[in-house]
Amino acid sequence: MHQIACHECDLIHTIPPMPESATARCVRCGALLLQSKADSINRTIAWTISGLILYAVAITFPFLAIKSGSIVQQTGLLSGIQQLFSQDIIPLAVLILLTCVLIPLMQMFGLLYVFVPLKLNIRVKFAINVFRLFQHVKPWSMMEIYMLGILIAMAKLGKMATIVPGLAVIAFGLLIFVLNFAITAVDSHMVWERLEGEP
Ligand SMILES: [Zn+2]
């Protein structure tokens, strides 16, 4: 049993375990309280594994190749961050490292750590803490902004040199969507119920 306050009229409701694809509405004002998601566990795991594959591609393959005359310079996500560090642009390097490299990876491992045991009906330590952390870092993933920055840089550099987008750019762009799908597939009410309901 969970207690939830209506976000429209603040009436407190006690919500029993909900079947899949069910909605709970406020008894006083009819506002939507909760919507349980169909097949949340399988969909979250599937999107997260796809995300990890894309992530591996985005990290290992070249992001951009810059051709100027006979000189070709390839940059990857990690080597780009390394260059920022070596040029003493440390706040930006740290920001990109956190938001584009570490947080997405933490999110994906966190989701698997919580959802795979739920799928297998086994209990793991710290699942509640991991899920709580996942919900806290959610707004801090800013890969979209980084992607936008790359597109702007490509457009600007394009006047001076030939820019060839690498495989990693495509993987990174897809990863933004896939990670979003994974996060939206998460039915947090169901997860809390399962995690807290276990003995
Ligand atoms: Zn209400």
Boltz pocket constraint, residues with backbone or C-beta under 6 A from the ligand:
constraints:
  - pocket:
      binder: B
      contacts: [[A, 6], [A, 7], [A, 8], [A, 9], [A, 10], [A, 11], [A, 26], [A, 27], [A, 28], [A, 29], [A, 30], [A, 31]]
      max_distance: 6.0
